[in-house]
Amino acid sequence: MEISPIFGYLAAIFTTISYVPQAVQIIRSKHTKDISLLMYTILNAGIISWLIYGWLINDWPIIIANSITIVFTATILILKLRYK
């Protein structure tokens, strides 16, 4: 295996799991005052765009990473709306 795909997979893993601590903290504390609604709205739109792009070019690392990421970021966005 070439070295460059390994960095792509590592980048996908790290950026995807980076939202887990925030989601867990919100679920535990039910506190979202300091989280930007606009930022997470724009972020989710971007992730959905990346997911569509991945489907269009049939790129599985992009599809998998963004499918998982949207679960975490959408959860944070929903909780932000719920716990205003």
C-alpha positions in Angstrom: 0.0 0.0 0.0 1.2 3.5 -0.8 1.9 5.8 2.1 -0.3 8.7 0.9 -3.7 6.8 1.4 -2.6 6.0 4.9 -2.5 9.8 5.7 -5.9 10.2 4.1 -7.4 7.5 6.3 -5.6 9.0 9.4 -6.9 12.5 8.6 -10.4 11.1 8.2 -10.2 9.2 11.5 -8.9 12.1 13.5 -11.2 14.7 12.1 -14.2 12.4 12.5 -13.5 11.5 16.1 -12.7 15.1 17.1 -16.4 15.8 17.6 -17.0 13.0 20.1 -15.7 14.8 23.2 -17.9 17.8 22.5 -21.0 15.6 21.9 -20.3 13.7 25.1 -19.8 16.8 27.1 -23.1 18.3 25.9 -25.0 15.1 26.5 -23.6 15.0 30.1 -24.0 18.7 31.0 -27.0 19.6 28.8 -25.2 23.0 28.4 -24.7 24.5 24.9 -24.6 28.3 25.7 -21.0 28.7 24.4 -21.5 26.7 21.2 -22.2 28.7 18.0 -25.4 27.8 16.3 -24.3 29.4 13.1 -21.0 27.6 13.1 -22.6 24.2 13.5 -25.2 25.0 10.9 -22.5 25.9 8.4 -20.4 23.0 9.4 -23.2 20.5 8.8 -23.9 22.0 5.4 -20.2 21.6 4.5 -20.1 18.0 5.7 -23.3 17.1 3.7 -21.6 18.7 0.7 -18.5 16.6 1.2 -20.6 13.5 1.5 -22.4 14.3 -1.7 -19.1 15.0 -3.4 -17.8 11.6 -2.1 -20.8 9.8 -3.6 -20.4 11.6 -6.9 -16.8 10.6 -7.3 -17.3 7.2 -5.5 -14.5 7.9 -2.9 -15.1 5.6 0.0 -12.8 7.4 2.5 -14.8 10.6 2.0 -18.1 8.8 2.1 -17.3 6.9 5.3 -15.7 9.7 7.2 -18.4 12.2 6.4 -21.2 9.8 7.0 -19.9 9.2 10.6 -19.0 12.9 11.1 -22.5 14.1 10.2 -23.9 11.9 13.0 -21.7 13.7 15.6 -22.1 17.2 14.2 -25.8 16.9 13.6 -26.2 15.5 17.2 -24.4 18.6 18.5 -26.5 20.9 16.4 -29.7 19.2 17.5 -28.7 19.4 21.1 -27.8 23.1 20.7 -31.3 23.7 19.4 -32.8 21.6 22.3 -30.8 23.1 25.2 -30.7 26.8 24.1 
